[in-house]
């Protein structure tokens, strides 16, 4: 797969770069709620733009919301003012229901919010790389059938899970194309549920489908970045089967070891725990945490320091301040 715009920026940068998955903390700067941000693209844009202005970031991200695609399929959600929406109940409980399940169009329900946010972010005068966000195929299938149930069904009813994975892949391929058409420079695809599978299961129910999505959209101009916050080092070979060259990992991944197992033009990002580090530590401890990981990855230009997953709405801005400051010194 050709080198993408994100990797070129990282590998050419004379300084270390940071990419915390942090949109909701920007609401502390604008005074809006999470409920407003996930329903109104202007509110979301303003939160992202406020963070971009504060930290002069080379990247901007639409919010991570792994319920929007499931909602487009028909799932019901729990929504509150200060928490990201979550799926409630199970939409699909049988192979017959899975077979009959219609595949929505990109822009259905709140997926339109994220496409429109990207369009607005592309108008920023500073011209940062704009990264959209979406869920991955297995994680979407798991939300349709229930996450804990999905893990069992990959073994007990593989036809059901394959049917849902196929429909998830069809929608996500079209959705990724829509992000590209909206002007996004790339897409962070979050596949956390796949990290709960065995390496063999991850290969069969995640990497196989992501490889197909990548073939449809990823190129030298458009970066498909695979995020898996539950994956461990033993999952890495199966994840690399996607053929992608940009990955974002959570706290369970041994990043220094992983960097030793990938080619120097493959970029890895991660992996400070979003709650334990950004919410619960004091600023001096965040500084030390960042400095330690930067030190342990100092030999690798293909590393980007990040949160291991989405930084919560309530994370103190002081912790983001010292995180970015540590990277600028690193």
Number of C-alpha atoms within 10 A of each C-alpha: 11 12 18 21 16 23 21 15 13 20 20 10 11 9 13 20 24 22 19 25 23 25 27 29 23 23 23 17 16 16 10 18 18 24 16 16 24 24 16 17 23 16 21 32 26 21 25 26 22 19 23 20 10 12 12 14 17 16 17 27 29 30 27 24 19 23 23 26 27 25 22 20 21 17 20 18 15 11 14 13 13 16 15 20 20 18 19 14 12 15 20 22 13 12 17 11 13 22 14 10 16 12 16 21 16 21 18 15 17 19 22 18 23 29 25 20 26 27 20 19 27 19 12 14 7 12 12 18 19 24 26 28 25 27 26 30 30 32 24 29 28 26 26 28 23 20 18 12 14 23 20 13 18 18 11 12 13 15 15 22 26 19 18 26 24 16 22 26 23 18 22 26 21 18 23 27 18 18 26 22 12 18 21 27 24 26 25 24 24 26 25 23 26 27 22 19 21 15 20 13 18 21 21 16 22 26 27 18 23 27 17 15 24 20 15 13 20 23 16 14 16 22 26 26 26 27 28 27 26 20 27 19 15 13 21 15 15 18 25 17 15 20 15 24 23 23 21 29 26 25 20 17 22 16 23 17 12 15 20 11 13 16 10 15 16 19 24 28 26 28 24 24 20 22 17 11 21 24 20 15 16 14 20 12 16 24 21 14 16 22 17 14 17 21 10 12 19 14 11 17 21 24 29 24 23 28 27 27 26 21 25 19 20 15 21 18 18 13 21 22 15 19 26 22 14 20 19 12 10 16
